[in-house]
Amino acid sequence: MSLSITVTNNVSSQTGAVESVVLVDGEVDVSNADQLRTVLDGRVEDAPTELVVDLSKVPYIDSTGIGVLVGAAHRAAEKNVRFEVANPQRNVERVLGLLGVSNDLNVRGA
């Protein structure tokens, strides 16, 4: 299955804070995790104030994809960028919880 990734940036007119939202659409697995890694690494390097990865359209993520998210969260922390995973589908949220990475990823439900 193909993966579609859309990036939008929102700038607060009051604070100048930059929120970068990465909307992921499709299954994330070993065959396409590098595509997600490339996008997230690029966003972290641009050093927004906050990086939000929206998983509302991701029905499945494997351990490789979860590793990509955890790695991006750690790189974001090094750059003082707040990292958050938003709107994971129930089964994805469950896997993140079972693996104990929900807090590292600042998972926020729908």
C-alpha beads as a LAMMPS data file, in Angstrom:
LAMMPS data file: protein, C-alpha beads

110 atoms
109 bonds

1 atom types
1 bond types

-500.0 500.0 xlo xhi
-500.0 500.0 ylo yhi
-500.0 500.0 zlo zhi

Masses

1 110.0

Atoms # bond

1 1 1 0.000 0.000 0.000
2 1 1 1.264 3.460 -0.804
3 1 1 1.909 6.109 1.788
4 1 1 0.883 9.725 1.376
5 1 1 2.404 12.442 3.557
6 1 1 1.226 16.052 3.621
7 1 1 3.003 18.801 5.554
8 1 1 1.394 22.080 6.589
9 1 1 2.816 24.878 8.694
10 1 1 0.821 27.178 10.917
11 1 1 2.367 30.338 12.348
12 1 1 0.829 32.058 15.355
13 1 1 0.358 35.742 14.573
14 1 1 0.646 36.552 18.279
15 1 1 3.674 34.506 19.334
16 1 1 5.366 33.648 16.053
17 1 1 5.383 29.985 17.102
18 1 1 5.526 27.594 14.164
19 1 1 3.481 24.402 14.291
20 1 1 4.350 21.896 11.593
21 1 1 1.684 19.237 11.011
22 1 1 2.602 16.034 9.185
23 1 1 -0.528 14.168 8.038
24 1 1 0.232 10.532 7.275
25 1 1 -2.222 8.567 5.128
26 1 1 -1.835 4.813 4.664
27 1 1 -0.147 1.876 6.329
28 1 1 3.340 2.519 7.717
29 1 1 5.622 -0.492 7.479
30 1 1 9.145 -1.519 6.600
31 1 1 8.493 -0.899 2.892
32 1 1 7.819 2.832 3.318
33 1 1 9.105 3.845 6.765
34 1 1 12.125 5.549 5.159
35 1 1 9.744 7.929 3.390
36 1 1 8.253 8.965 6.737
37 1 1 11.728 9.227 8.320
38 1 1 12.909 11.552 5.557
39 1 1 9.933 13.885 5.993
40 1 1 10.158 13.955 9.797
41 1 1 13.923 14.503 9.796
42 1 1 13.452 17.418 7.395
43 1 1 10.794 18.969 9.581
44 1 1 12.918 18.604 12.737
45 1 1 15.857 20.258 10.963
46 1 1 13.643 23.221 10.057
47 1 1 13.141 23.598 13.831
48 1 1 9.490 24.507 14.180
49 1 1 8.222 25.210 17.692
50 1 1 6.023 22.122 17.557
51 1 1 5.921 19.086 15.289
52 1 1 2.622 17.193 15.188
53 1 1 2.335 13.850 13.406
54 1 1 -1.332 13.200 12.619
55 1 1 -1.995 9.459 12.366
56 1 1 -5.776 9.708 11.930
57 1 1 -5.514 8.071 8.483
58 1 1 -3.064 5.323 9.496
59 1 1 -4.835 1.991 10.039
60 1 1 -1.610 0.054 10.689
61 1 1 1.956 0.776 11.789
62 1 1 4.679 -1.811 12.316
63 1 1 7.697 -1.737 14.609
64 1 1 9.816 -0.036 11.952
65 1 1 7.328 2.824 11.695
66 1 1 7.130 3.138 15.466
67 1 1 10.921 3.266 15.576
68 1 1 10.822 6.136 13.082
69 1 1 8.410 8.054 15.335
70 1 1 10.499 7.441 18.474
71 1 1 13.691 8.477 16.685
72 1 1 12.054 11.661 15.417
73 1 1 10.761 12.443 18.914
74 1 1 14.293 12.130 20.320
75 1 1 15.800 14.312 17.575
76 1 1 13.049 16.879 18.136
77 1 1 13.812 16.958 21.868
78 1 1 17.477 17.633 21.088
79 1 1 16.397 20.683 19.062
80 1 1 13.861 21.825 21.696
81 1 1 10.987 21.091 19.321
82 1 1 7.841 19.784 20.983
83 1 1 6.858 16.496 19.312
84 1 1 3.370 15.038 19.391
85 1 1 1.502 12.162 17.774
86 1 1 -2.134 13.141 17.271
87 1 1 -5.322 11.241 16.528
88 1 1 -4.041 7.673 16.213
89 1 1 -6.698 5.146 15.278
90 1 1 -7.681 2.864 18.156
91 1 1 -5.562 -0.114 17.080
92 1 1 -2.491 2.081 16.464
93 1 1 -2.945 3.809 19.828
94 1 1 -3.220 0.408 21.491
95 1 1 0.064 -0.789 19.972
96 1 1 1.833 2.420 21.035
97 1 1 0.546 1.870 24.565
98 1 1 1.543 -1.794 24.649
99 1 1 5.065 -0.892 23.548
100 1 1 5.264 1.803 26.225
101 1 1 6.070 4.666 23.863
102 1 1 2.911 6.748 24.295
103 1 1 4.559 9.154 26.729
104 1 1 7.717 9.505 24.599
105 1 1 5.504 10.401 21.637
106 1 1 3.125 12.660 23.597
107 1 1 0.174 10.784 22.116
108 1 1 -2.999 12.865 21.975
109 1 1 -6.269 11.172 21.063
110 1 1 -8.960 12.511 18.772

Bonds

1 1 1 2
2 1 2 3
3 1 3 4
4 1 4 5
5 1 5 6
6 1 6 7
7 1 7 8
8 1 8 9
9 1 9 10
10 1 10 11
11 1 11 12
12 1 12 13
13 1 13 14
14 1 14 15
15 1 15 16
16 1 16 17
17 1 17 18
18 1 18 19
19 1 19 20
20 1 20 21
21 1 21 22
22 1 22 23
23 1 23 24
24 1 24 25
25 1 25 26
26 1 26 27
27 1 27 28
28 1 28 29
29 1 29 30
30 1 30 31
31 1 31 32
32 1 32 33
33 1 33 34
34 1 34 35
35 1 35 36
36 1 36 37
37 1 37 38
38 1 38 39
39 1 39 40
40 1 40 41
41 1 41 42
42 1 42 43
43 1 43 44
44 1 44 45
45 1 45 46
46 1 46 47
47 1 47 48
48 1 48 49
49 1 49 50
50 1 50 51
51 1 51 52
52 1 52 53
53 1 53 54
54 1 54 55
55 1 55 56
56 1 56 57
57 1 57 58
58 1 58 59
59 1 59 60
60 1 60 61
61 1 61 62
62 1 62 63
63 1 63 64
64 1 64 65
65 1 65 66
66 1 66 67
67 1 67 68
68 1 68 69
69 1 69 70
70 1 70 71
71 1 71 72
72 1 72 73
73 1 73 74
74 1 74 75
75 1 75 76
76 1 76 77
77 1 77 78
78 1 78 79
79 1 79 80
80 1 80 81
81 1 81 82
82 1 82 83
83 1 83 84
84 1 84 85
85 1 85 86
86 1 86 87
87 1 87 88
88 1 88 89
89 1 89 90
90 1 90 91
91 1 91 92
92 1 92 93
93 1 93 94
94 1 94 95
95 1 95 96
96 1 96 97
97 1 97 98
98 1 98 99
99 1 99 100
100 1 100 101
101 1 101 102
102 1 102 103
103 1 103 104
104 1 104 105
105 1 105 106
106 1 106 107
107 1 107 108
108 1 108 109
109 1 109 110
